Amino acid sequence: MHNFIKSFVFLLMYAMIPLHAIGQDSVYTIKVHFLYGSKPKKEFKDSERKWFGGKLGGHVGIEYEPDQTVDFVRRGEFHWFAKKNNPHSRFALRSTTAFWGIFGSPAGSVKKASVIIPITRREKIKLDSLVKTYSAQTPYDYAFFGMRCGSATYDILSQLGVLTPYSYRKTYRKIFYPKKLRKRLFAKAGINKWKIDAEGTSTRKWERD
């Protein structure tokens, strides 16, 4: 009887562990790629382009398969406020090389960071389903006061159990631009010993980590 109780308690505790925390099943990895926001240094203003958003801009996407990245972008006219029935947005599927060049600069001339996250088989299936569904039909509009690349990426990661899920409104308010997401992932990377790859160029003024 005593052994039965011990076994029951163990199974109960195991069932309460979040799926993402079961390390034995972490057989896949995803990479969350960040392009830092920036503006040209004074001496390079004539040769370096201005980027949308400047130092509070940047971009983020998820490499869900080798050299295949999904990222949330605007499509059509820019909306200040989200329009549920007229979304000007899409989840773009592109090579990772194309993702790094989204601002029109060569990959070697940007500041970038990648957080490499192990995920389970079940999480990978969930991610593949989300990518397929979201790329076929956008779930929300792209708007200044609404979902953009950082909050949309947070939404996907939260559905995998990597980050704490929020409501739609709370997600875009808390993750107003990519740095807000990057700080959270960097903190989790330190705790969980996830690898971070980072590099940059010296011709621009970059936002801080």
MISE-945846 format. One record per residue (C-alpha): z negated, y, x negated. Coordinates in Angstrom, 1 decimal, always signed. Example, Ala and Ser with C-alpha at 12.3 -4.5 7.8 and 13.67 -1.06 7.14 Angstrom:
<sites>
[site [-7.8; -4.5; -12.3]]
[site [-7.1; -1.1; -13.7]]
</sites>
This chain:
<sites>
[site [+0.0; +0.0; +0.0]]
[site [-0.9; +2.3; -2.8]]
[site [+2.5; +1.7; -4.5]]
[site [+4.3; +2.3; -1.2]]
[site [+2.6; +5.7; -0.8]]
[site [+3.5; +6.7; -4.4]]
[site [+7.1; +5.7; -3.8]]
[site [+7.2; +7.6; -0.6]]
[site [+5.8; +10.8; -2.2]]
[site [+8.3; +10.5; -5.1]]
[site [+11.3; +10.2; -2.7]]
[site [+10.0; +13.1; -0.6]]
[site [+9.7; +15.3; -3.7]]
[site [+13.1; +14.3; -4.9]]
[site [+14.7; +15.2; -1.6]]
[site [+13.2; +18.7; -1.9]]
[site [+14.8; +19.4; -5.2]]
[site [+17.8; +21.7; -4.9]]
[site [+21.1; +19.9; -5.5]]
[site [+21.9; +22.2; -8.4]]
[site [+18.7; +21.2; -10.2]]
[site [+19.5; +17.5; -10.4]]
[site [+20.8; +17.6; -14.0]]
[site [+21.8; +13.9; -14.2]]
[site [+24.7; +14.6; -11.9]]
[site [+25.9; +17.8; -13.8]]
[site [+29.2; +16.4; -14.9]]
[site [+31.4; +19.5; -14.3]]
[site [+31.3; +23.0; -15.6]]
[site [+32.6; +26.3; -14.2]]
[site [+33.0; +29.6; -16.1]]
[site [+32.2; +32.9; -14.5]]
[site [+34.4; +35.4; -16.3]]
[site [+33.5; +39.1; -16.5]]
[site [+35.7; +42.0; -17.6]]
[site [+33.5; +44.9; -18.5]]
[site [+34.1; +48.4; -17.0]]
[site [+35.1; +51.0; -19.6]]
[site [+36.8; +54.2; -20.4]]
[site [+38.8; +55.1; -23.5]]
[site [+37.0; +56.7; -26.4]]
[site [+38.0; +60.3; -27.0]]
[site [+40.2; +59.4; -30.1]]
[site [+42.0; +56.7; -28.1]]
[site [+42.6; +58.6; -24.8]]
[site [+46.4; +58.9; -25.5]]
[site [+46.8; +55.2; -26.2]]
[site [+44.3; +53.6; -23.8]]
[site [+44.7; +53.5; -20.1]]
[site [+42.0; +54.6; -17.6]]
[site [+40.7; +51.7; -15.5]]
[site [+39.7; +51.8; -11.8]]
[site [+36.0; +52.4; -11.6]]
[site [+35.5; +53.4; -15.2]]
[site [+32.3; +52.2; -16.8]]
[site [+31.0; +51.1; -13.4]]
[site [+34.1; +49.1; -12.7]]
[site [+35.2; +45.8; -14.3]]
[site [+36.1; +42.6; -12.6]]
[site [+34.8; +39.0; -12.2]]
[site [+36.2; +35.6; -11.3]]
[site [+35.4; +31.9; -11.5]]
[site [+37.4; +29.5; -13.6]]
[site [+37.1; +26.5; -11.3]]
[site [+39.6; +24.3; -13.2]]
[site [+40.8; +24.5; -16.8]]
[site [+42.9; +27.7; -17.1]]
[site [+42.7; +28.3; -13.3]]
[site [+40.7; +31.2; -12.0]]
[site [+39.9; +32.5; -8.5]]
[site [+39.0; +36.2; -8.0]]
[site [+38.7; +38.5; -5.0]]
[site [+41.0; +41.5; -4.9]]
[site [+42.4; +44.1; -2.6]]
[site [+45.7; +43.7; -0.9]]
[site [+47.3; +46.7; +0.8]]
[site [+45.7; +50.0; +1.6]]
[site [+42.2; +50.6; +0.2]]
[site [+39.4; +50.6; +2.9]]
[site [+36.2; +52.6; +2.5]]
[site [+34.6; +50.6; +5.3]]
[site [+35.2; +47.0; +6.0]]
[site [+37.6; +46.2; +8.9]]
[site [+36.9; +42.7; +10.1]]
[site [+40.1; +42.5; +12.2]]
[site [+42.4; +44.0; +9.6]]
[site [+41.3; +42.6; +6.2]]
[site [+43.2; +44.0; +3.2]]
[site [+42.0; +41.4; +0.7]]
[site [+42.7; +38.0; -0.8]]
[site [+41.3; +35.4; -3.1]]
[site [+43.9; +35.3; -5.9]]
[site [+44.6; +32.1; -7.8]]
[site [+45.9; +32.7; -11.3]]
[site [+45.7; +31.4; -14.9]]
[site [+42.7; +32.5; -16.9]]
[site [+45.0; +34.3; -19.3]]
[site [+46.5; +36.3; -16.4]]
[site [+42.9; +37.1; -15.2]]
[site [+42.0; +38.6; -18.6]]
[site [+45.1; +40.8; -18.4]]
[site [+44.5; +42.1; -14.9]]
[site [+43.9; +45.7; -16.1]]
[site [+47.2; +45.7; -17.9]]
[site [+45.7; +45.3; -21.3]]
[site [+46.1; +42.3; -23.7]]
[site [+43.2; +39.9; -23.6]]
[site [+42.1; +40.8; -27.1]]
[site [+41.7; +44.5; -26.2]]
[site [+39.0; +44.0; -23.5]]
[site [+35.3; +43.4; -23.5]]
[site [+34.6; +40.1; -21.8]]
[site [+31.9; +37.6; -21.2]]
[site [+31.8; +34.1; -19.7]]
[site [+28.8; +32.3; -18.4]]
[site [+29.3; +28.5; -18.5]]
[site [+27.5; +26.8; -15.7]]
[site [+27.1; +23.0; -15.2]]
[site [+27.5; +21.8; -11.7]]
[site [+27.3; +18.5; -9.9]]
[site [+30.0; +16.4; -8.4]]
[site [+29.0; +17.5; -4.9]]
[site [+29.0; +21.1; -5.9]]
[site [+32.5; +20.7; -7.4]]
[site [+33.7; +19.3; -4.1]]
[site [+32.2; +22.2; -2.3]]
[site [+33.8; +24.7; -4.7]]
[site [+37.2; +23.1; -4.4]]
[site [+36.9; +23.3; -0.6]]
[site [+35.8; +27.0; -0.7]]
[site [+38.7; +27.9; -3.0]]
[site [+41.2; +26.1; -0.8]]
[site [+39.8; +27.7; +2.4]]
[site [+39.3; +31.2; +1.0]]
[site [+42.7; +31.4; -0.7]]
[site [+44.4; +30.3; +2.5]]
[site [+42.5; +32.7; +4.8]]
[site [+40.3; +35.6; +3.4]]
[site [+36.8; +35.5; +5.0]]
[site [+36.2; +39.2; +4.8]]
[site [+37.8; +42.6; +4.0]]
[site [+37.8; +44.3; +0.6]]
[site [+36.1; +47.7; +1.0]]
[site [+34.1; +50.2; -0.9]]
[site [+31.2; +49.7; +1.5]]
[site [+31.8; +46.0; +1.9]]
[site [+32.7; +42.9; -0.2]]
[site [+34.4; +43.3; -3.5]]
[site [+34.8; +41.1; -6.5]]
[site [+31.2; +41.0; -7.6]]
[site [+29.7; +40.3; -4.1]]
[site [+32.5; +37.8; -3.2]]
[site [+31.8; +35.9; -6.4]]
[site [+28.1; +35.9; -5.6]]
[site [+28.9; +34.6; -2.2]]
[site [+30.7; +31.5; -3.7]]
[site [+28.0; +30.9; -6.3]]
[site [+25.2; +31.1; -3.6]]
[site [+27.0; +28.5; -1.5]]
[site [+26.9; +26.2; -4.5]]
[site [+23.2; +26.7; -4.9]]
[site [+23.6; +28.6; -8.2]]
[site [+22.2; +31.8; -6.8]]
[site [+20.0; +32.8; -3.8]]
[site [+22.0; +33.1; -0.7]]
[site [+21.9; +36.5; +1.2]]
[site [+23.4; +37.7; +4.4]]
[site [+26.9; +39.3; +4.3]]
[site [+25.5; +42.8; +4.5]]
[site [+22.7; +42.2; +1.9]]
[site [+25.2; +40.5; -0.5]]
[site [+27.5; +43.5; -0.8]]
[site [+24.5; +45.9; -0.9]]
[site [+22.8; +44.1; -3.7]]
[site [+25.9; +43.2; -5.7]]
[site [+27.7; +46.6; -5.5]]
[site [+29.6; +46.1; -8.7]]
[site [+30.1; +43.2; -11.2]]
[site [+27.2; +44.3; -13.5]]
[site [+24.7; +43.5; -10.8]]
[site [+26.0; +39.9; -10.7]]
[site [+26.3; +39.7; -14.5]]
[site [+22.6; +40.7; -15.1]]
[site [+21.5; +38.0; -12.7]]
[site [+23.6; +35.3; -14.3]]
[site [+22.6; +36.3; -17.8]]
[site [+18.9; +36.0; -16.8]]
[site [+19.5; +32.6; -15.3]]
[site [+21.5; +31.6; -18.4]]
[site [+18.5; +32.4; -20.5]]
[site [+16.2; +30.3; -18.3]]
[site [+18.6; +27.3; -17.9]]
[site [+20.1; +27.5; -21.4]]
[site [+23.6; +28.0; -20.1]]
[site [+26.1; +29.1; -22.8]]
[site [+27.5; +32.7; -22.8]]
[site [+30.7; +33.6; -24.7]]
[site [+31.3; +37.3; -25.2]]
[site [+33.7; +39.5; -27.2]]
[site [+35.1; +43.0; -27.1]]
[site [+37.1; +45.8; -28.8]]
[site [+36.0; +49.1; -30.3]]
[site [+38.6; +51.4; -28.8]]
[site [+36.8; +52.0; -25.5]]
[site [+33.3; +52.9; -24.3]]
[site [+32.0; +49.9; -22.5]]
[site [+29.3; +49.5; -19.9]]
[site [+26.1; +47.9; -21.3]]
[site [+25.1; +44.3; -20.5]]
</sites>
